[in-house]
Structures are given as structure tokens and as C-alpha cells.
Amino acid sequence: MAERLDLEFVASVDKLETGVALVVDTDRSWLQRLQSPRLGPVFVDFSSADMLYRRKSGHNEPLGRAMGVKGSSRPVVFDATAGLGRDAFVLADLGCFVTLSEQSAPLSYLLEQARELALLSFNEKVSEAASRMQVLYGDSRQHRAEGFDVIYIDPMFPERGKTAAVKKDLATVQALHADNAEANDPEGLLSWALDQPVERIVIKRPVKAPGLTSAKPSHCISGKTVRFDVIVKPKGSDA
Ligand SMILES: C[S@@+](CC[C@H](N)C(=O)[O-])C[C@H]1O[C@@H](n2cnc3c(N)ncnc32)[C@H](O)[C@@H]1O
């Protein structure tokens, strides 16, 4: 597995002191932040209580509305920053077909494993949502987003001390990229997205943060802590 994912193999995490480990057990795998054991483990599990809560509560409404979920309309979404797949799963649960593109090998491995497990779920809503998902490994900017209605970008927010909007699990995702500044290039992602043949680009921002560019979005949809900036492209304006 380490060879396939191009990761260093260690038989015991005691041998490691810093960084994040992908721990592979017989029946599940997870991320473990080594310096801060309290911040782990981080699982990707679409049947978890957290996901159930997100699906049942109204939290998802702004995300769906931002994508253009309305009446019988279910846009096909390219999630260019899949992360832990939470937003993607919510969208798939709303009925969208979602491609989860993720540049981190351990994360894309966990996402694919979670998708395959969710396909076997006894909960029909979970298995049906999983059947509308596919996982891609690599830099989203290498892809041409052909056949999609929307590109979704949820960049990593910079950590800001105690007021960080970064939750524990996302802090571990950030730690995965601690040595690779190029892994976080939201402006580059947006400029790639603007060149793609999609009608809409949706960017997640902390509710009070400035936009990713000085260009004004077509409209914004705000929740309690996050805001979705929506760029609707005029038809035929893509590259
Ligand atoms: C804040 S997380 C996304 C969280 C996600 N929306 C969720 O609900 O779990 C950002 C993720 O985007 C990924 N990412 C950033 N730039 C990328 C790129 N150019 N291509 C693919 N993935 C990228 C990072 O590796 C990270 O896992």
C-alpha cells in the first residue's frame, strides 16, 4: 500500500515523531497527527453520526442552493478540493453526481475506501449517494472539467490562532501539506476553474473573509460561519 501511494512505510507509529500518518488497520484506515494525538484519529466515514447530522439538519441548504440545487435540477459537480469528502457527500445525498478530486494520496485513498464502504451500507440513502460519487487522485488543475455544471472550491483557510475557523479534522488535513506550500493555491485553482467549460464556480469562504479575487461574485449565499461566493459564467464564455 505504501508503495502504491508513494509513501514511506513504518511498521509502528512509535518510530515517527512528526507529521501525519495514514494508519492502515485490518478493517479501517485513518489519519493520525503524531505531535498532537488529541487531534486524531481522523476518519472518512459517510455513515458517521456527524454526516447523519449534517444531512438531517438544515446546514446543507446554503451549499445546495449555491450549487443550483432547485426543484428537480441536480447539477453535476466537480469538487476540486475534496478533502474529507463531507461537502461532496452532502451534495451526492441531495442528488448531485459528484467527482471528488483530491491531490493528497492518503486522502484520496481514504475517500475511495469510504465510498466503497458506503456503497455496501444498509442505509439506502447512503448507498445511493455513494453511487453518485467518484474519486479522482491528483491536482485538479490537470483535468479538463468537461461534462460538469459546477466546479466547487473549498480552499484551506489559513490558521489564525484561537479564532481559527479550522476544525480539528481540517487542521490535520492542513498538517498533511505542512511541507508543501504549493499544495494551497486557491487563486491558481480559481483561474483554472474560470477556463473550464462549466456554468458556475462556487467558492467556500469564512463568512467575513474577503473574496478570492477582487472580481465581484454573481451572488453570495451566507450561512452562520461560511459563505459561498457564486460565479455564474455567461454561456459560451469558457475556453
Ligand atoms: C479545506 S479541504 C476541503 C474540505 C472538503 N470540502 C470537505 O468537505 O471535507 C481542502 C482540500 O483541497 C485539497 N486541494 C487543494 N488544492 C488542490 C488541487 N489543486 N487539486 C486537488 N486537491 C486540492 C487539499 O489537499 C485539501 O484536502
The ligand as a Gaussian input file, in Angstrom:
#p B3LYP/6-31G(d) Opt

LIG

0 1
 C      -10.434000      22.537000       3.198000
 S      -10.132000      20.983000       2.459000
 C      -11.681000      20.631000       1.701000
 C      -12.705000      20.074000       2.656000
 C      -13.912000      19.479000       1.951000
 N      -14.722000      20.491000       1.319000
 C      -14.744000      18.653000       2.895000
 O      -15.965000      18.898000       2.979000
 O      -14.192000      17.745000       3.542000
 C       -9.142000      21.374000       1.064000
 C       -8.619000      20.142000       0.302000
 O       -8.328000      20.541000      -1.024000
 C       -7.213000      19.815000      -1.489000
 N       -6.649000      20.568000      -2.613000
 C       -6.155000      21.827000      -2.599000
 N       -5.714000      22.195000      -3.820000
 C       -5.962000      21.123000      -4.657000
 C       -5.741000      20.872000      -6.040000
 N       -5.157000      21.786000      -6.821000
 N       -6.123000      19.684000      -6.549000
 C       -6.692000      18.738000      -5.747000
 N       -6.920000      18.913000      -4.425000
 C       -6.566000      20.087000      -3.880000
 C       -6.304000      19.741000      -0.276000
 O       -5.396000      18.657000      -0.411000
 C       -7.318000      19.552000       0.854000
 O       -7.506000      18.181000       1.107000

